[in-house]
Amino acid sequence: MCKKTLDACHTHDDFVSFGKKKGGRVEPGGRHTKIYGPRGGMVPVPHHKGDLATGTRFSIIKMMSAIGLAGAVLLAVMQAFGG
């Protein structure tokens, strides 16, 4: 299921579908899926069943923002996580 905002993503599949929706190129791999952004750069998203750990989610959100896949959501997420 594709989430409307990056901070609503909790699972591997959420991040992958969000990356595709925002124009990222997705390459499946062994233990990680690689999402490439429009500005270059790559974000590895680990394959896990269920929700990813909070710190892992935060790191993925920061990296997706850095490669141009997040927009203005990063500030709101950082505030929510106390950063």
LONURO-649694 format. One record per residue (C-alpha): residue number from 1; residue in one letter; x, y, z; chain. Coordinates in steps of 0.2 Angstrom, whole numbers, plus 5000, padded with zeros to 4 digits. Layout:
+-----+-----+------+------+------+-------+
|   n | res |    x |    y |    z | chain |
+-----+-----+------+------+------+-------+
| NUM |   A |    X |    Y |    Z |     A |
...
+-----+-----+------+------+------+-------+
END
This chain:
+-----+-----+------+------+------+-------+
|   n | res |    x |    y |    z | chain |
+-----+-----+------+------+------+-------+
|   1 |   M | 5000 | 5000 | 5000 |     A |
|   2 |   C | 5007 | 5017 | 4995 |     A |
|   3 |   K | 5007 | 5030 | 5009 |     A |
|   4 |   K | 5003 | 5048 | 5006 |     A |
|   5 |   T | 5017 | 5055 | 5017 |     A |
|   6 |   L | 5034 | 5048 | 5021 |     A |
|   7 |   D | 5031 | 5049 | 5039 |     A |
|   8 |   A | 5017 | 5037 | 5037 |     A |
|   9 |   C | 5028 | 5023 | 5031 |     A |
|  10 |   H | 5032 | 5009 | 5043 |     A |
|  11 |   T | 5037 | 4994 | 5033 |     A |
|  12 |   H | 5048 | 4989 | 5019 |     A |
|  13 |   D | 5034 | 4989 | 5007 |     A |
|  14 |   D | 5028 | 5006 | 5012 |     A |
|  15 |   F | 5045 | 5014 | 5009 |     A |
|  16 |   V | 5047 | 5005 | 4992 |     A |
|  17 |   S | 5030 | 5010 | 4986 |     A |
|  18 |   F | 5032 | 5028 | 4992 |     A |
|  19 |   G | 5049 | 5029 | 4983 |     A |
|  20 |   K | 5041 | 5023 | 4967 |     A |
|  21 |   K | 5027 | 5035 | 4968 |     A |
|  22 |   K | 5040 | 5049 | 4970 |     A |
|  23 |   G | 5050 | 5045 | 4955 |     A |
|  24 |   G | 5063 | 5034 | 4963 |     A |
|  25 |   R | 5071 | 5019 | 4954 |     A |
|  26 |   V | 5069 | 5003 | 4964 |     A |
|  27 |   E | 5081 | 4988 | 4963 |     A |
|  28 |   P | 5077 | 4973 | 4973 |     A |
|  29 |   G | 5092 | 4965 | 4981 |     A |
|  30 |   G | 5097 | 4951 | 4993 |     A |
|  31 |   R | 5093 | 4958 | 5011 |     A |
|  32 |   H | 5090 | 4976 | 5006 |     A |
|  33 |   T | 5080 | 4985 | 4992 |     A |
|  34 |   K | 5090 | 5000 | 4984 |     A |
|  35 |   I | 5080 | 5015 | 4981 |     A |
|  36 |   Y | 5089 | 5028 | 4969 |     A |
|  37 |   G | 5083 | 5046 | 4970 |     A |
|  38 |   P | 5081 | 5059 | 4956 |     A |
|  39 |   R | 5096 | 5069 | 4963 |     A |
|  40 |   G | 5107 | 5053 | 4963 |     A |
|  41 |   G | 5111 | 5044 | 4979 |     A |
|  42 |   M | 5104 | 5028 | 4985 |     A |
|  43 |   V | 5094 | 5022 | 5001 |     A |
|  44 |   P | 5095 | 5004 | 5006 |     A |
|  45 |   V | 5079 | 4998 | 5014 |     A |
|  46 |   P | 5080 | 4981 | 5024 |     A |
|  47 |   H | 5068 | 4967 | 5021 |     A |
|  48 |   H | 5059 | 4964 | 5037 |     A |
|  49 |   K | 5042 | 4957 | 5041 |     A |
|  50 |   G | 5031 | 4970 | 5050 |     A |
|  51 |   D | 5036 | 4987 | 5055 |     A |
|  52 |   L | 5054 | 4993 | 5055 |     A |
|  53 |   A | 5063 | 4999 | 5071 |     A |
|  54 |   T | 5060 | 5017 | 5075 |     A |
|  55 |   G | 5079 | 5022 | 5072 |     A |
|  56 |   T | 5079 | 5013 | 5056 |     A |
|  57 |   R | 5064 | 5022 | 5050 |     A |
|  58 |   F | 5071 | 5038 | 5055 |     A |
|  59 |   S | 5087 | 5035 | 5045 |     A |
|  60 |   I | 5078 | 5030 | 5030 |     A |
|  61 |   I | 5067 | 5045 | 5030 |     A |
|  62 |   K | 5083 | 5056 | 5032 |     A |
|  63 |   M | 5092 | 5048 | 5017 |     A |
|  64 |   M | 5076 | 5049 | 5006 |     A |
|  65 |   S | 5075 | 5067 | 5010 |     A |
|  66 |   A | 5093 | 5069 | 5005 |     A |
|  67 |   I | 5091 | 5061 | 4988 |     A |
|  68 |   G | 5075 | 5071 | 4984 |     A |
|  69 |   L | 5061 | 5059 | 4988 |     A |
|  70 |   A | 5054 | 5067 | 5004 |     A |
|  71 |   G | 5050 | 5085 | 5001 |     A |
|  72 |   A | 5046 | 5095 | 5017 |     A |
|  73 |   V | 5041 | 5081 | 5028 |     A |
|  74 |   L | 5059 | 5079 | 5036 |     A |
|  75 |   L | 5056 | 5094 | 5048 |     A |
|  76 |   A | 5040 | 5087 | 5055 |     A |
|  77 |   V | 5047 | 5070 | 5057 |     A |
|  78 |   M | 5063 | 5076 | 5066 |     A |
|  79 |   Q | 5052 | 5086 | 5078 |     A |
|  80 |   A | 5041 | 5070 | 5081 |     A |
|  81 |   F | 5057 | 5060 | 5085 |     A |
|  82 |   G | 5064 | 5074 | 5096 |     A |
|  83 |   G | 5078 | 5079 | 5084 |     A |
+-----+-----+------+------+------+-------+
END
